[in-house]
Amino acid sequence: MKIAKQILIMISLLFIGVAASMATQAYASWSYPTIVNTDKKAFIVSMSQCVDSIYRQTPSHRHFPKELIIAQAILESGYGTSRFAHEANNLFGIRTWSEDTPHVKPVTHHNEWHGWGVKAYQTKCHSAFDLVRILNDLHFYQKLRDARDRGEDAHILVHYLESFSTNPAYGKLLESIIKNDLKS
């Protein structure tokens, strides 16, 4: 009986290892849609496709309203035209505090490490994937997640993003983008 139990544990561990390897390979081969910034409409449509693609790979309880993600991309990157969007594929100004993580330094850093940089991504859609992860996993956004879980819409949720920006009007700016630029 003891040997059978040990064999069952070894088989389970092997299965878990194979499953983890397959998941890693699937993530590595996952291809996200290209974000287009030729005009505002093209940016919004391609961001929508990006978020749809991310959400196909993300459990539904971890989704945020698509308008929230797109509004943040618009505000943070100027419809994908910012320096960080071009040089780092970063649509959200997501930072890294590790010099070993691929990054771009702000021009005010004069190409020196000042303890942080703007994280660089393989594609712009990868930065959106990371934003969804950040909003779901970092403690700063617990109130945002609680409001999402209560069923609040994007117009309310934007006001729970105070930790994302130093601008006290950040939520109002996002709400304005949703009302004026993302009307269906």
ChimeraX commands (.cxc) that place a marker at each C-alpha (Angstrom):
marker #1 position 0.00,0.00,0.00 radius 0.5
marker #1 position 2.82,2.38,0.92 radius 0.5
marker #1 position 4.63,1.71,-2.39 radius 0.5
marker #1 position 1.42,2.27,-4.38 radius 0.5
marker #1 position 0.94,5.59,-2.61 radius 0.5
marker #1 position 4.53,6.64,-3.43 radius 0.5
marker #1 position 4.05,5.64,-7.07 radius 0.5
marker #1 position 0.80,7.61,-7.23 radius 0.5
marker #1 position 2.57,10.68,-5.81 radius 0.5
marker #1 position 5.41,10.34,-8.34 radius 0.5
marker #1 position 2.94,10.01,-11.22 radius 0.5
marker #1 position 1.03,13.06,-9.96 radius 0.5
marker #1 position 4.24,15.11,-9.75 radius 0.5
marker #1 position 5.23,14.00,-13.24 radius 0.5
marker #1 position 1.80,14.98,-14.57 radius 0.5
marker #1 position 2.04,18.40,-12.89 radius 0.5
marker #1 position 5.50,18.93,-14.40 radius 0.5
marker #1 position 4.30,17.99,-17.90 radius 0.5
marker #1 position 1.24,20.25,-17.55 radius 0.5
marker #1 position 3.39,23.17,-16.38 radius 0.5
marker #1 position 5.78,22.63,-19.30 radius 0.5
marker #1 position 2.89,22.56,-21.77 radius 0.5
marker #1 position 1.42,25.75,-20.27 radius 0.5
marker #1 position 4.81,27.48,-20.54 radius 0.5
marker #1 position 5.16,26.40,-24.18 radius 0.5
marker #1 position 1.62,27.58,-24.95 radius 0.5
marker #1 position 2.31,30.98,-23.39 radius 0.5
marker #1 position 5.62,31.30,-25.24 radius 0.5
marker #1 position 3.97,30.54,-28.57 radius 0.5
marker #1 position 0.91,32.70,-27.89 radius 0.5
marker #1 position 0.61,35.41,-30.51 radius 0.5
marker #1 position -1.15,38.62,-29.62 radius 0.5
marker #1 position -2.80,40.93,-32.15 radius 0.5
marker #1 position -0.79,43.91,-33.35 radius 0.5
marker #1 position -1.74,47.28,-31.85 radius 0.5
marker #1 position -2.19,49.82,-34.64 radius 0.5
marker #1 position -1.79,53.55,-34.02 radius 0.5
marker #1 position -2.34,54.97,-37.50 radius 0.5
marker #1 position -5.42,56.79,-36.16 radius 0.5
marker #1 position -7.56,56.83,-33.03 radius 0.5
marker #1 position -10.19,54.44,-34.38 radius 0.5
marker #1 position -7.58,51.89,-35.49 radius 0.5
marker #1 position -5.94,52.07,-32.07 radius 0.5
marker #1 position -9.23,51.48,-30.26 radius 0.5
marker #1 position -10.21,48.57,-32.54 radius 0.5
marker #1 position -6.80,46.89,-32.24 radius 0.5
marker #1 position -6.78,47.40,-28.45 radius 0.5
marker #1 position -10.22,45.80,-28.30 radius 0.5
marker #1 position -8.89,42.80,-30.24 radius 0.5
marker #1 position -5.89,42.63,-27.91 radius 0.5
marker #1 position -8.06,42.60,-24.78 radius 0.5
marker #1 position -10.34,39.96,-26.33 radius 0.5
marker #1 position -7.25,37.85,-27.02 radius 0.5
marker #1 position -5.99,38.27,-23.45 radius 0.5
marker #1 position -9.39,37.39,-22.03 radius 0.5
marker #1 position -9.55,34.15,-24.02 radius 0.5
marker #1 position -6.54,33.06,-21.95 radius 0.5
marker #1 position -7.71,34.57,-18.63 radius 0.5
marker #1 position -10.38,33.22,-16.28 radius 0.5
marker #1 position -13.50,35.41,-16.44 radius 0.5
marker #1 position -13.31,36.35,-12.76 radius 0.5
marker #1 position -10.03,38.17,-13.58 radius 0.5
marker #1 position -11.52,40.31,-16.39 radius 0.5
marker #1 position -12.00,44.05,-16.08 radius 0.5
marker #1 position -14.27,46.02,-18.40 radius 0.5
marker #1 position -12.53,46.34,-21.74 radius 0.5
marker #1 position -13.22,50.10,-21.75 radius 0.5
marker #1 position -11.12,50.48,-18.60 radius 0.5
marker #1 position -8.05,48.87,-20.19 radius 0.5
marker #1 position -8.46,50.75,-23.48 radius 0.5
marker #1 position -9.02,54.10,-21.73 radius 0.5
marker #1 position -5.83,53.60,-19.72 radius 0.5
marker #1 position -3.89,52.78,-22.91 radius 0.5
marker #1 position -5.26,55.93,-24.57 radius 0.5
marker #1 position -4.42,58.17,-21.62 radius 0.5
marker #1 position -1.04,56.67,-20.78 radius 0.5
marker #1 position 0.28,56.38,-24.35 radius 0.5
marker #1 position -1.58,59.02,-26.36 radius 0.5
marker #1 position -3.25,56.38,-28.55 radius 0.5
marker #1 position -0.01,54.42,-28.77 radius 0.5
marker #1 position 2.12,57.36,-29.92 radius 0.5
marker #1 position 4.22,57.94,-26.80 radius 0.5
marker #1 position 7.96,57.37,-26.64 radius 0.5
marker #1 position 7.49,54.43,-24.27 radius 0.5
marker #1 position 4.91,52.87,-26.60 radius 0.5
marker #1 position 7.38,53.11,-29.51 radius 0.5
marker #1 position 10.62,52.22,-27.73 radius 0.5
marker #1 position 9.38,49.76,-25.10 radius 0.5
marker #1 position 5.97,48.56,-26.38 radius 0.5
marker #1 position 4.66,49.85,-23.05 radius 0.5
marker #1 position 1.20,51.42,-23.36 radius 0.5
marker #1 position 0.71,52.01,-19.64 radius 0.5
marker #1 position 3.96,53.43,-18.27 radius 0.5
marker #1 position 4.45,50.24,-16.23 radius 0.5
marker #1 position 7.70,50.48,-14.31 radius 0.5
marker #1 position 10.36,48.03,-13.25 radius 0.5
marker #1 position 12.56,48.40,-10.21 radius 0.5
marker #1 position 15.04,45.80,-11.44 radius 0.5
marker #1 position 17.84,46.98,-13.65 radius 0.5
marker #1 position 18.03,43.42,-15.04 radius 0.5
marker #1 position 14.50,43.62,-16.48 radius 0.5
marker #1 position 14.42,45.00,-20.04 radius 0.5
marker #1 position 13.49,48.66,-19.73 radius 0.5
marker #1 position 13.75,52.17,-21.13 radius 0.5
marker #1 position 14.95,55.02,-18.98 radius 0.5
marker #1 position 13.05,58.31,-18.85 radius 0.5
marker #1 position 14.92,61.13,-20.61 radius 0.5
marker #1 position 15.26,62.91,-17.26 radius 0.5
marker #1 position 17.50,60.03,-16.06 radius 0.5
marker #1 position 20.19,60.98,-18.62 radius 0.5
marker #1 position 20.67,57.27,-19.37 radius 0.5
marker #1 position 21.56,56.49,-15.74 radius 0.5
marker #1 position 19.79,54.01,-13.46 radius 0.5
marker #1 position 17.80,55.89,-10.81 radius 0.5
marker #1 position 16.17,52.87,-9.21 radius 0.5
marker #1 position 13.49,52.35,-11.85 radius 0.5
marker #1 position 12.82,52.31,-15.56 radius 0.5
marker #1 position 9.83,51.81,-17.82 radius 0.5
marker #1 position 9.42,48.12,-18.50 radius 0.5
marker #1 position 9.96,46.94,-22.10 radius 0.5
marker #1 position 7.69,44.29,-23.65 radius 0.5
marker #1 position 7.84,41.98,-26.64 radius 0.5
marker #1 position 4.65,43.56,-28.04 radius 0.5
marker #1 position 2.23,46.30,-27.00 radius 0.5
marker #1 position -0.41,43.67,-26.31 radius 0.5
marker #1 position 1.99,41.99,-23.87 radius 0.5
marker #1 position 1.96,45.25,-21.89 radius 0.5
marker #1 position -1.85,45.03,-21.72 radius 0.5
marker #1 position -1.56,41.43,-20.51 radius 0.5
marker #1 position 0.81,42.63,-17.78 radius 0.5
marker #1 position -1.57,45.44,-16.81 radius 0.5
marker #1 position -4.38,42.90,-16.30 radius 0.5
marker #1 position -2.01,40.83,-14.17 radius 0.5
marker #1 position -0.96,43.87,-12.12 radius 0.5
marker #1 position -4.54,44.99,-11.50 radius 0.5
marker #1 position -5.45,41.45,-10.42 radius 0.5
marker #1 position -2.43,40.66,-8.28 radius 0.5
marker #1 position -1.00,43.75,-6.60 radius 0.5
marker #1 position -2.40,44.76,-3.23 radius 0.5
marker #1 position -2.71,48.40,-4.35 radius 0.5
marker #1 position -5.74,47.44,-6.44 radius 0.5
marker #1 position -7.72,45.39,-3.91 radius 0.5
marker #1 position -10.50,48.00,-3.74 radius 0.5
marker #1 position -10.67,47.99,-7.55 radius 0.5
marker #1 position -11.06,44.20,-7.55 radius 0.5
marker #1 position -13.68,44.36,-4.80 radius 0.5
marker #1 position -15.68,46.92,-6.83 radius 0.5
marker #1 position -15.34,44.79,-9.98 radius 0.5
marker #1 position -16.53,41.74,-8.04 radius 0.5
marker #1 position -19.59,43.74,-6.88 radius 0.5
marker #1 position -20.44,44.32,-10.55 radius 0.5
marker #1 position -19.44,47.99,-10.85 radius 0.5
marker #1 position -18.98,49.23,-14.42 radius 0.5
marker #1 position -15.96,50.97,-15.95 radius 0.5
marker #1 position -17.32,54.45,-15.11 radius 0.5
marker #1 position -17.08,53.59,-11.41 radius 0.5
marker #1 position -13.99,51.38,-11.52 radius 0.5
marker #1 position -11.79,54.15,-12.96 radius 0.5
marker #1 position -12.03,55.94,-9.62 radius 0.5
marker #1 position -10.32,53.00,-7.90 radius 0.5
marker #1 position -7.13,53.52,-9.89 radius 0.5
marker #1 position -5.69,56.27,-7.68 radius 0.5
marker #1 position -2.58,54.13,-7.05 radius 0.5
marker #1 position -1.83,53.99,-10.78 radius 0.5
marker #1 position -1.13,57.70,-11.18 radius 0.5
marker #1 position 0.03,60.70,-9.19 radius 0.5
marker #1 position -2.59,62.81,-10.97 radius 0.5
marker #1 position -5.54,63.33,-8.59 radius 0.5
marker #1 position -7.86,63.70,-11.62 radius 0.5
marker #1 position -6.80,60.34,-13.13 radius 0.5
marker #1 position -10.19,58.69,-12.62 radius 0.5
marker #1 position -12.04,61.67,-14.09 radius 0.5
marker #1 position -9.74,61.70,-17.11 radius 0.5
marker #1 position -10.36,57.99,-17.73 radius 0.5
marker #1 position -14.10,58.44,-17.29 radius 0.5
marker #1 position -14.06,61.26,-19.85 radius 0.5
marker #1 position -12.22,59.06,-22.35 radius 0.5
marker #1 position -14.76,56.28,-21.85 radius 0.5
marker #1 position -17.69,58.69,-22.32 radius 0.5
marker #1 position -16.26,60.62,-25.26 radius 0.5
marker #1 position -13.88,58.33,-27.13 radius 0.5
marker #1 position -15.23,54.83,-26.48 radius 0.5
marker #1 position -18.92,55.38,-27.11 radius 0.5
marker #1 position -20.38,52.32,-28.78 radius 0.5
marker link #1:1,2 radius 0.2
marker link #1:2,3 radius 0.2
marker link #1:3,4 radius 0.2
marker link #1:4,5 radius 0.2
marker link #1:5,6 radius 0.2
marker link #1:6,7 radius 0.2
marker link #1:7,8 radius 0.2
marker link #1:8,9 radius 0.2
marker link #1:9,10 radius 0.2
marker link #1:10,11 radius 0.2
marker link #1:11,12 radius 0.2
marker link #1:12,13 radius 0.2
marker link #1:13,14 radius 0.2
marker link #1:14,15 radius 0.2
marker link #1:15,16 radius 0.2
marker link #1:16,17 radius 0.2
marker link #1:17,18 radius 0.2
marker link #1:18,19 radius 0.2
marker link #1:19,20 radius 0.2
marker link #1:20,21 radius 0.2
marker link #1:21,22 radius 0.2
marker link #1:22,23 radius 0.2
marker link #1:23,24 radius 0.2
marker link #1:24,25 radius 0.2
marker link #1:25,26 radius 0.2
marker link #1:26,27 radius 0.2
marker link #1:27,28 radius 0.2
marker link #1:28,29 radius 0.2
marker link #1:29,30 radius 0.2
marker link #1:30,31 radius 0.2
marker link #1:31,32 radius 0.2
marker link #1:32,33 radius 0.2
marker link #1:33,34 radius 0.2
marker link #1:34,35 radius 0.2
marker link #1:35,36 radius 0.2
marker link #1:36,37 radius 0.2
marker link #1:37,38 radius 0.2
marker link #1:38,39 radius 0.2
marker link #1:39,40 radius 0.2
marker link #1:40,41 radius 0.2
marker link #1:41,42 radius 0.2
marker link #1:42,43 radius 0.2
marker link #1:43,44 radius 0.2
marker link #1:44,45 radius 0.2
marker link #1:45,46 radius 0.2
marker link #1:46,47 radius 0.2
marker link #1:47,48 radius 0.2
marker link #1:48,49 radius 0.2
marker link #1:49,50 radius 0.2
marker link #1:50,51 radius 0.2
marker link #1:51,52 radius 0.2
marker link #1:52,53 radius 0.2
marker link #1:53,54 radius 0.2
marker link #1:54,55 radius 0.2
marker link #1:55,56 radius 0.2
marker link #1:56,57 radius 0.2
marker link #1:57,58 radius 0.2
marker link #1:58,59 radius 0.2
marker link #1:59,60 radius 0.2
marker link #1:60,61 radius 0.2
marker link #1:61,62 radius 0.2
marker link #1:62,63 radius 0.2
marker link #1:63,64 radius 0.2
marker link #1:64,65 radius 0.2
marker link #1:65,66 radius 0.2
marker link #1:66,67 radius 0.2
marker link #1:67,68 radius 0.2
marker link #1:68,69 radius 0.2
marker link #1:69,70 radius 0.2
marker link #1:70,71 radius 0.2
marker link #1:71,72 radius 0.2
marker link #1:72,73 radius 0.2
marker link #1:73,74 radius 0.2
marker link #1:74,75 radius 0.2
marker link #1:75,76 radius 0.2
marker link #1:76,77 radius 0.2
marker link #1:77,78 radius 0.2
marker link #1:78,79 radius 0.2
marker link #1:79,80 radius 0.2
marker link #1:80,81 radius 0.2
marker link #1:81,82 radius 0.2
marker link #1:82,83 radius 0.2
marker link #1:83,84 radius 0.2
marker link #1:84,85 radius 0.2
marker link #1:85,86 radius 0.2
marker link #1:86,87 radius 0.2
marker link #1:87,88 radius 0.2
marker link #1:88,89 radius 0.2
marker link #1:89,90 radius 0.2
marker link #1:90,91 radius 0.2
marker link #1:91,92 radius 0.2
marker link #1:92,93 radius 0.2
marker link #1:93,94 radius 0.2
marker link #1:94,95 radius 0.2
marker link #1:95,96 radius 0.2
marker link #1:96,97 radius 0.2
marker link #1:97,98 radius 0.2
marker link #1:98,99 radius 0.2
marker link #1:99,100 radius 0.2
marker link #1:100,101 radius 0.2
marker link #1:101,102 radius 0.2
marker link #1:102,103 radius 0.2
marker link #1:103,104 radius 0.2
marker link #1:104,105 radius 0.2
marker link #1:105,106 radius 0.2
marker link #1:106,107 radius 0.2
marker link #1:107,108 radius 0.2
marker link #1:108,109 radius 0.2
marker link #1:109,110 radius 0.2
marker link #1:110,111 radius 0.2
marker link #1:111,112 radius 0.2
marker link #1:112,113 radius 0.2
marker link #1:113,114 radius 0.2
marker link #1:114,115 radius 0.2
marker link #1:115,116 radius 0.2
marker link #1:116,117 radius 0.2
marker link #1:117,118 radius 0.2
marker link #1:118,119 radius 0.2
marker link #1:119,120 radius 0.2
marker link #1:120,121 radius 0.2
marker link #1:121,122 radius 0.2
marker link #1:122,123 radius 0.2
marker link #1:123,124 radius 0.2
marker link #1:124,125 radius 0.2
marker link #1:125,126 radius 0.2
marker link #1:126,127 radius 0.2
marker link #1:127,128 radius 0.2
marker link #1:128,129 radius 0.2
marker link #1:129,130 radius 0.2
marker link #1:130,131 radius 0.2
marker link #1:131,132 radius 0.2
marker link #1:132,133 radius 0.2
marker link #1:133,134 radius 0.2
marker link #1:134,135 radius 0.2
marker link #1:135,136 radius 0.2
marker link #1:136,137 radius 0.2
marker link #1:137,138 radius 0.2
marker link #1:138,139 radius 0.2
marker link #1:139,140 radius 0.2
marker link #1:140,141 radius 0.2
marker link #1:141,142 radius 0.2
marker link #1:142,143 radius 0.2
marker link #1:143,144 radius 0.2
marker link #1:144,145 radius 0.2
marker link #1:145,146 radius 0.2
marker link #1:146,147 radius 0.2
marker link #1:147,148 radius 0.2
marker link #1:148,149 radius 0.2
marker link #1:149,150 radius 0.2
marker link #1:150,151 radius 0.2
marker link #1:151,152 radius 0.2
marker link #1:152,153 radius 0.2
marker link #1:153,154 radius 0.2
marker link #1:154,155 radius 0.2
marker link #1:155,156 radius 0.2
marker link #1:156,157 radius 0.2
marker link #1:157,158 radius 0.2
marker link #1:158,159 radius 0.2
marker link #1:159,160 radius 0.2
marker link #1:160,161 radius 0.2
marker link #1:161,162 radius 0.2
marker link #1:162,163 radius 0.2
marker link #1:163,164 radius 0.2
marker link #1:164,165 radius 0.2
marker link #1:165,166 radius 0.2
marker link #1:166,167 radius 0.2
marker link #1:167,168 radius 0.2
marker link #1:168,169 radius 0.2
marker link #1:169,170 radius 0.2
marker link #1:170,171 radius 0.2
marker link #1:171,172 radius 0.2
marker link #1:172,173 radius 0.2
marker link #1:173,174 radius 0.2
marker link #1:174,175 radius 0.2
marker link #1:175,176 radius 0.2
marker link #1:176,177 radius 0.2
marker link #1:177,178 radius 0.2
marker link #1:178,179 radius 0.2
marker link #1:179,180 radius 0.2
marker link #1:180,181 radius 0.2
marker link #1:181,182 radius 0.2
marker link #1:182,183 radius 0.2
marker link #1:183,184 radius 0.2
view
